[in-house]
Amino acid sequence: MKLLSVKTRKLQTIKETELIVKMQSSLIARKHNSDDNTDVYYTCDEPEFSDIVKENLKIFLQRINIECDTSDFSIVPLKGKKVVTRTMGQFVDGNIGIYKITGNLRLLEILYAAGVGTRRSAGHGKFEIIF
């Protein structure tokens, strides 16, 4: 295999602190227990969903060493749906649909570039801004 060319694409500039987004790949909300190395996956129907996504976001920002305020971050499913997806050799609960994401501009730009939730490196968490 030989790489012939690379094209860069400029990301859309975010101007609002509240976005309506459509997930292009499943959003995975995961709580990891490091004591027994287990994971619990949450769907958008569960009351802890927004808190778990916010916790995943804080861990992500800490790992990439970016200081950013997450106190005003929230994610609300407007038309969410549970999907089961295969990730890292196992079936896990994911979420697709339309969501309202709020937060400061810098935080939303980071999420737009990197994705939201966990398992982003496996292609999960990508969204498009629809409003």
ABEGO torsion letter per residue (X at the ends): XBBABBBBBBBBBBABABBBBBBABBBBBBBBBAAAGBBBBBBAABAAAAAAAAAAAAAAAAAAGBBBBAAABBBBBABBBBBBBBBGGBBBBBBBEBBBBBEBAAAAAAAAAAEBEBGAAAGBGBBBBAX
